[in-house]
Amino acid sequence: MNKKIKFGAFLVVLSLTLSPLKAFATDLEDQINSNNQQKNELEKRKEEVNNLGDSANKDLQGILEQVESKNIELTASNEKVQAFQTEIDALQGQIDGLQGSTDKAQNDIDSKQELIEKKEQESIERQTMLGNRLRSYYKNDMNSQALYVVLESESITDLISNMINVSKLLNLDEDLINEIKDIQAILDEEKLLSQKEMDKLNKEKEQIKSKQQEQVDAQKGFIDEKNKYEAEMQELATLEKSKEDAVNSLSQQEKEIQDKIGDINSYNQDLQDQINKVFENINNNSNNGNTNQDIANGEGFLTPAGGSISSPYGARVHPITGVSGFHTGVDFAASNNSAILASKSGTVAFAGVQSGYGNVVILDHGNGIQTLYAHCSSILISNGQTVSRGETIAKVGSTGNSTGPHLHFEVRVNGKHTNPMNYL
């Protein structure tokens, strides 16, 4: 908006001090060319941003694919984790079972040990008792004692009674011996069972120790596997966020560039409207003065230069800026320094330098018609001069925005460009 106001004010001042055409030549077209160059740079930057955006999107897509792949791996890892946990739980169950069996075995061993100690004590007591009796028999001569019992008996009944007592005593000793043997047999058996239980207990303890180590290994594997995939997922999440930020930033840059291009297009249109206004003023001034007499005589237009048409009137891609636009005239591929002829008789409205057009001549033919000759190597006429149809007014060159020697020729009617081929 500020630029529009400045240019409006600028035109008012120029209209008071210079001819409208010079205002066009020195400012408006210069600004449009400058804007077009800026627009071209923005278009190139936009293309670069698009390419970066495509690359960033590809990178982001690759990351998303990695994330999906890692999600699959993480699912598999979680399954492994669950398997580890199941294994740990199973091992703990086995350990608990073995511990219960071990506790029972230990209780059995303790009970048997008490029984063994008791039987050993009984065996010692019986052996002591038997030893005492044997020593007594030996000291007292048991055979003499038996004879003494018979001789001392007062009756048959007394004899029988004494003999029975002797027999009981002898049987008691035999029972004692048998009891000692039985106790020893039980003791040997209990010791054997106790040893078996002890061996079983030691084996189960080794199994528990082994299972506990398996549990430790399983838990370590569980932790390592889980930490590994959590770290990878965190890394991918960070990378994904970074790429998303980059894509969003590029999208924002592209939008800002497009907005600037839109502003330039709008601004250029405003400038073009002002240029058209300048031509309108030229035409008004021309119509208020003397009208070119050749118009009334119906004089036709002459092809202004030799060579073929290298760029026709209409839509095209600019050969320098590479920006799609509209070609407002016709380019003749004439040789350098060859003659440029006045296409029609008229008055020189402008002869001088204009940045985009280089050395340029504009002839006013009256009735709102002007012809423009651009990129001249030299100009042979001056402002206000009257020229005739076919008169040499300049030489072909490549000044201004040009890729090589040629003549850019325009026909304007009431300030608007038209197809020159409709007049030639």
C-alpha positions, 0 to 999 in steps of 0.5 A: 500500500505504501509503495502504491501511494509513493508511486501515485505521488511520484506520478503527480510530481512527474506530470508537473515537471516531465513528460508522462512518457519520461516518467514511464521510461525512468521509473515505472518500467524500471520498477516492474523489471526490478519486481520481475527480477525479485519475483524470479528470485522468489520463484527459484527460491520457492522451487528450492524450498519445494525440492527441500520439502520433497526431500524432507518429506521423503526423509520423514516418510523414511523415518515413519517407515523406520518407526513402523518397523521399530514398532513391529520389532518393539511388539516382538520385543514385548513378546520376548519380554512376556516370554522372559517374564513367563520363564521367570515366573515358571522358574520361581514356581520351580524354585518354590516347589524345590524349596518346599521339597527341600524343607520337607527333606530337611525335616525328614532328615532332622527326624531321622537324625533324632531317631538315630541318636535315640537308637544309638543311645538305646544300643549303648544302654543295651550293650552296657547291660549285656556287658555287665551281665556277661562279666557277672556270669564270668565272675560267678561261674554260671555253671556252678551257680546252676548246680548250686540252685539244684542242690539247694532246692528243698523240693521238686517244686522248688527245683522246678521253680529255680530252674525256670528262673535260671532259664528266664535269666538266660532267655532275658540275655538272649532277648537283650542280644536280639534287641541290640541286633534289631536296634543296630539294624534299624540304626543302619537302615535309618542312616542309609535312608538319611544319607539318601535324603541328604544326597537328594537334598543336596541335589535339589539345592544344586537345582535351586541354585541353577534355577536361580542363576537362570532366573537372573540371566532371564531378568537381565535379558528382559531388562537389556531387550526392553532398554534397547528398544525403548532407546531406539524408539526414543531416538526415532521419536526425536528424529521424527519430531525434527523432520516434522518441524523441518517440513512444517518450516519449509511449508511455512517458507513456501507459503510466505514466498507465495504470498510475496509473489502474489504481492509482487504480481498485484504490485506489478499490475498496479504499476502496469495500470499506471503505465497505461495511464501514462500512455493515455495521457500521451494520447490525450496530449497528442489528440489535443495537438496536431494529429499525424497527417499520415493517419488520415491518409491511411498510410500502412505500417512497414516491417521495421527490421530485417531477420526472422521473428524469433519471439512472437507476441503472446504468452512465453517463458522469459529467456532471461528470468525463466518466468512465465509471462506475456510478450508484449511485442514481436522480436526480429532476429536482425543482425547487430547494427543493422538499420531500424526503420520507422514503421509509420510516419510520426513524432518522436515521443521518446528517444533515450535509455530505459533499463529493461528496454535499453536504448529505446525509441517511441514514435507517436502516430496520433489517434492513440497509436504509438510504436516502440523500438527497443534494445537499440545499439544506437539512436539516430533521432531525438525527442520531438523530431518528426520522422517519415515511414521507412526512415532509419531511426536507430541501429539493432543492438542488445542493450537492456535485458537482452540475450543477443542482437534483435529488435523488440517492436511494439504497437500500442493503441490507446496505451494498450499493447496489441499484436504488431502482426495485425498491422504489418 
